[in-house]
Amino acid sequence: MEKITSYEQLVKIIREAMNRRGVTQVELAKGLNVRQPQINRVLNLKNSPSIDLVFNMCNYLKVGLAAACPTVSINEANAL
C-alpha cells in the first residue's frame, strides 16, 4: 500500500480503480448520486473533492480508504 501525499496521487488511484473495474464517469456519478461533470472536474484536477466524495468514490470502487487518504498528523499543541 502506497502512502498518498498529493491530490494527483489520489486521482491516479481512483482512475486506476475505475479502469480495472471498467467504470465510466457516468456510471460512477450515477452510483454516487452526483453529476458527471463533478466527477470529470475531480478526475481532471479542476477541483478538490470533499472527504465525503472521496469516501464514497473509494467505497464504490472498492479501494481501501487507507490507500486513498493521506496520513494527517496533528500538532499536539493544537489538539483538543
C-alpha positions in Angstrom: 0.0 0.0 0.0 1.5 3.3 -1.0 1.2 6.5 1.0 -0.7 9.2 -0.7 1.0 12.6 -0.4 -0.8 14.6 -3.1 -4.2 15.1 -4.7 -2.6 14.0 -8.0 -1.8 10.6 -6.5 -5.3 10.2 -5.1 -6.8 10.9 -8.5 -4.4 8.4 -10.1 -5.5 5.7 -7.7 -9.2 6.5 -8.4 -8.6 6.5 -12.2 -6.8 3.1 -12.0 -9.6 1.6 -9.9 -12.1 2.9 -12.5 -10.1 1.3 -15.3 -9.7 -2.0 -13.5 -13.4 -2.2 -12.8 -14.5 -0.8 -16.2 -16.4 2.0 -14.5 -17.1 5.1 -16.6 -17.5 8.6 -15.2 -21.2 8.4 -16.0 -21.6 5.1 -14.0 -19.6 6.5 -11.1 -21.6 9.6 -11.0 -24.9 7.7 -11.1 -23.7 5.3 -8.4 -22.7 8.2 -6.2 -25.8 10.3 -7.0 -23.7 13.2 -8.2 -23.5 14.8 -11.7 -20.9 13.5 -14.2 -19.3 17.0 -14.6 -18.4 16.9 -10.9 -16.6 13.6 -11.4 -14.9 15.0 -14.5 -13.6 18.0 -12.6 -12.2 15.8 -9.9 -10.5 13.4 -12.3 -9.1 16.3 -14.4 -7.7 18.0 -11.2 -10.0 21.0 -11.7 -11.3 21.0 -8.1 -10.7 19.0 -4.9 -13.3 16.6 -3.8 -14.9 16.7 -0.4 -13.9 14.0 2.1 -17.4 12.6 1.7 -17.0 12.3 -2.1 -13.6 10.6 -1.6 -15.1 8.1 0.8 -18.0 7.4 -1.5 -15.7 7.0 -4.5 -13.4 4.6 -2.6 -16.4 2.6 -1.3 -18.0 2.4 -4.8 -14.7 1.4 -6.4 -13.7 -0.9 -3.6 -10.5 1.0 -2.9 -9.2 0.7 0.6 -9.7 4.1 2.3 -6.3 3.8 3.9 -4.8 3.7 0.4 -6.7 6.7 -0.8 -6.2 9.1 2.1 -3.0 10.8 3.1 -1.7 10.5 6.6 -2.6 13.5 8.6 -0.5 14.4 11.6 -1.9 16.6 14.3 0.3 19.1 16.1 -0.2 18.2 19.8 -0.3 21.9 20.7 -3.4 22.3 18.5 -5.1 19.0 19.7 -8.2 19.4 21.8 
